[in-house]
Amino acid sequence: MRGAARLGVLLLLALSTCAASTRLHGDALGVLGPLAAAVLLVVLVARRRGARARSTRFKGQVVWITGGGSGIGRALARRFAREGALVAISGRRADKLHAVHAELSAAGGRCCALPCDVTDEAQIIAAVRHLSRAHGRLDVVVANAGFCALGQVSELSAATWRRQLEVNLIGAAMTVRHALPWLEERGGRVVLMSSAAAFLGLPGGAAYGASKAALSLLGATLSVELRDQGVSCTTLHPGFVESEIDQVDNQGRFDARRVDRRPRGLMWTAEDAARPMIDAIYHRRRERAITGHARLAVALGRHLPGLGDRLLRAFGAHFSDDPHPELEERSDA
Ligand SMILES: NC(=O)c1ccc[n+]([C@@H]2O[C@H](COP(=O)([O-])OP(=O)(O)OC[C@H]3O[C@@H](n4cnc5c(N)ncnc54)[C@H](OP(=O)(O)O)[C@@H]3O)[C@@H](O)[C@H]2O)c1
């Protein structure tokens, strides 16, 4: 309210300057100059106020991000910490978590590293218990942990299908399930990291796309189920974003020898992707596609799937089912 009053005073000042200047010069230039300066001033003040408000949006809140040691999860951790949250990051590789922990702490952020494999429900329960004991609250859970199994349907083994769904779908569902009692106490936020791949049938990406399509439906269901408890669910659909995802094999293991073959021209940095993500989370948006090509994929998949198929065929778009010939073994077992 005080800010609005200040803006009002600024506007009044600008208008009276305009009036004085018109009397002095008696022509249009006399009005336009001060008016433009006044509008610029008001815009600058409003932007500064917006930036200041953004920097404290999650102040005092506890945010848990699975898969927070790299890629999108790490970028979200940085941004949540900058916005005042205490950020708990999980994953299987402790060294990755400790590196993010050290970075955020050095920057003055509050962070805790919680190793946790989302395919092990007991580890999820232990992580939530630790968070609730140590901090007494949980405001946001970001079910972000995931990987991308590649291969044509004719080649994918049952073990690979199971692994893909265990991590991307059931891992996320269990993360949310055990976090929910705490989120309900404060009208918290659930975030699911789905993908634009949930909307188009990219050859070579059936297991990944199916896991993300199911995750998106989980998000839609949670949005309805949790409404009465005051908990929101935001499902995010990123397109290509810089991360380690293309260096992870079908076993779900990071392999530094693998080369990221995704189209560089379409790729967003994880930091750029995290900004609209966190806005959508803050405003409790039901869903949000991140990157222009992701928005196109979602629109085509929803409204013009036949055209989507034709475009995929015309451009030969696919998740390569043999993307790393430099490696000896195919790891689809
Ligand atoms: N980057 C993109 O272009 C893109 C596009 C659409 C959707 N997404 C989604 O975004 C999410 C994050 O991926 P990213 O792109 O940032 O790739 P990333 O850098 O490989 O991050 C994935 C994270 O998930 C963690 N993880 C994997 N399996 C896990 C498990 N069983 N338990 C706990 N943590 C596990 C990994 O850590 P550990 O290996 O240490 O466990 C890693 O930190 C994924 O769900 C992905 O599907 C990414």
PDBQT file of the ligand as one rigid body, heavy atoms in Angstrom, charges set to zero:
ROOT
HETATM    1  N1  LIG A 401      17.149 -31.171 -19.256  1.00  0.00    +0.000 N 
HETATM    2  C1  LIG A 401      16.115 -31.301 -20.039  1.00  0.00    +0.000 C 
HETATM    3  O1  LIG A 401      16.208 -30.977 -21.233  1.00  0.00    +0.000 OA
HETATM    4  C2  LIG A 401      14.810 -31.806 -19.481  1.00  0.00    +0.000 A 
HETATM    5  C3  LIG A 401      13.669 -31.656 -20.271  1.00  0.00    +0.000 A 
HETATM    6  C4  LIG A 401      12.457 -32.095 -19.772  1.00  0.00    +0.000 A 
HETATM    7  C5  LIG A 401      12.382 -32.641 -18.512  1.00  0.00    +0.000 A 
HETATM    8  N2  LIG A 401      13.516 -32.784 -17.763  1.00  0.00    +0.000 N 
HETATM    9  C6  LIG A 401      13.396 -33.382 -16.432  1.00  0.00    +0.000 C 
HETATM   10  O2  LIG A 401      14.054 -32.568 -15.485  1.00  0.00    +0.000 OA
HETATM   11  C7  LIG A 401      14.436 -33.374 -14.375  1.00  0.00    +0.000 C 
HETATM   12  C8  LIG A 401      15.868 -33.039 -14.010  1.00  0.00    +0.000 C 
HETATM   13  O3  LIG A 401      16.711 -33.514 -15.038  1.00  0.00    +0.000 OA
HETATM   14  P1  LIG A 401      17.969 -32.694 -15.596  1.00  0.00    +0.000 P 
HETATM   15  O4  LIG A 401      17.705 -32.432 -16.999  1.00  0.00    +0.000 OA
HETATM   16  O5  LIG A 401      18.323 -31.601 -14.706  1.00  0.00    +0.000 OA
HETATM   17  O6  LIG A 401      19.072 -33.853 -15.605  1.00  0.00    +0.000 OA
HETATM   18  P2  LIG A 401      20.229 -34.220 -14.584  1.00  0.00    +0.000 P 
HETATM   19  O7  LIG A 401      21.233 -33.139 -14.527  1.00  0.00    +0.000 OA
HETATM   20  O8  LIG A 401      20.679 -35.574 -14.973  1.00  0.00    +0.000 OA
HETATM   21  O9  LIG A 401      19.480 -34.271 -13.185  1.00  0.00    +0.000 OA
HETATM   22  C9  LIG A 401      18.737 -35.393 -12.751  1.00  0.00    +0.000 C 
HETATM   23  C10 LIG A 401      18.924 -35.497 -11.250  1.00  0.00    +0.000 C 
HETATM   24  O10 LIG A 401      18.109 -36.566 -10.774  1.00  0.00    +0.000 OA
HETATM   25  C11 LIG A 401      18.855 -37.290  -9.818  1.00  0.00    +0.000 C 
HETATM   26  N3  LIG A 401      18.396 -38.684  -9.800  1.00  0.00    +0.000 N 
HETATM   27  C12 LIG A 401      18.354 -39.563 -10.815  1.00  0.00    +0.000 A 
HETATM   28  N4  LIG A 401      17.899 -40.739 -10.387  1.00  0.00    +0.000 NA
HETATM   29  C13 LIG A 401      17.647 -40.605  -9.055  1.00  0.00    +0.000 A 
HETATM   30  C14 LIG A 401      17.164 -41.470  -8.043  1.00  0.00    +0.000 A 
HETATM   31  N5  LIG A 401      16.862 -42.757  -8.296  1.00  0.00    +0.000 N 
HETATM   32  N6  LIG A 401      17.003 -40.967  -6.796  1.00  0.00    +0.000 NA
HETATM   33  C15 LIG A 401      17.324 -39.675  -6.518  1.00  0.00    +0.000 A 
HETATM   34  N7  LIG A 401      17.787 -38.820  -7.430  1.00  0.00    +0.000 NA
HETATM   35  C16 LIG A 401      17.952 -39.282  -8.683  1.00  0.00    +0.000 A 
HETATM   36  C17 LIG A 401      20.311 -37.199 -10.276  1.00  0.00    +0.000 C 
HETATM   37  O11 LIG A 401      21.213 -37.256  -9.177  1.00  0.00    +0.000 OA
HETATM   38  P3  LIG A 401      21.977 -38.622  -8.766  1.00  0.00    +0.000 P 
HETATM   39  O12 LIG A 401      22.479 -39.232 -10.038  1.00  0.00    +0.000 OA
HETATM   40  O13 LIG A 401      23.063 -38.145  -7.857  1.00  0.00    +0.000 OA
HETATM   41  O14 LIG A 401      20.978 -39.461  -8.076  1.00  0.00    +0.000 OA
HETATM   42  C18 LIG A 401      20.354 -35.813 -10.893  1.00  0.00    +0.000 C 
HETATM   43  O15 LIG A 401      20.817 -34.854  -9.955  1.00  0.00    +0.000 OA
HETATM   44  C19 LIG A 401      14.232 -34.818 -14.799  1.00  0.00    +0.000 C 
HETATM   45  O16 LIG A 401      13.041 -35.302 -14.221  1.00  0.00    +0.000 OA
HETATM   46  C20 LIG A 401      14.080 -34.727 -16.301  1.00  0.00    +0.000 C 
HETATM   47  O17 LIG A 401      13.311 -35.767 -16.827  1.00  0.00    +0.000 OA
HETATM   48  C21 LIG A 401      14.731 -32.381 -18.234  1.00  0.00    +0.000 A 
ENDROOT
TORSDOF 0
